[in-house]
């Protein structure tokens, strides 16, 4: 497993942290890492997280990653 993959796995695990600020920071890190594999996890956060700020962060990051993924695939 590469360093980037470990970082992505770390931030995915932190999406379940009880502190909303930790979840937001991990969402932002996933976006910075361009972790398009995290789209499903971000969608789940967007649909289920009790904190509106976390849902908004997940929505924004998910949108950016979705666009990045589709531009890279030539779609």
N, C-alpha and C positions, 0 to 999 in steps of 0.2 A: 504494500500500500504506500503510495507516494505521500509526501508531506502535505500536499494540497488536499488529497483525499482524506487524510487524517484531520485536517483543519475543518473540512466540510462536515465530516462525521461528528466532530466535537460540537460544532455550531448547531447541527441538526438535533443533537441530544439536548442542547440548552434551550431548544424551543419548548421544552416541557418544564422549565424552571418555574418555581412559584413566583419569582420576582418579575413583573412585567418589563422593567427596564432591561433586565438580562435578556429576555426574549427579543425585545426590540433591537438591542445591540447585536445579537446573533443573526437576526434577519438582515440587518444592514451589512454585516460581515459576509453573509452568503451572497448578497448582491455584489459586493466588492470582489468576491472570489469568482464571480460569474458562474455560480453553481447551478447550471440549468437542470441538473438532476434533482435539485431541491424543490422544483415546481410543485410536485404533489404535496410535499410537506407544507409548503407555504400556503397552498390552497386550503389544506386542512386547518391551518392556523386561522386563515381569513374566515373560514366558515364557522369555527368552533370556539375561538378564544374569547373569554369573557371580557377582556379589556379592549375598548374601542381604539386606543392608540396602537395597540399591538396588531389588531385587525387591519388598520390603515397602513401600517408599516409593511405588513405581509402583502397587502394588495399592491402597494407601490413597487415593492421588490419583485413580486411575481410578474407584474406587468412588464417591468424592465427586462427581466430574465426571459420572459416569453418572447418579447420582441428580438432580443439578442439571439435566441435560439433559432427563430424563424428567419432572421436575416442571414445567419451563418449557413443555414440549410438551403438558402436561395429561394425560399418560398415567398 
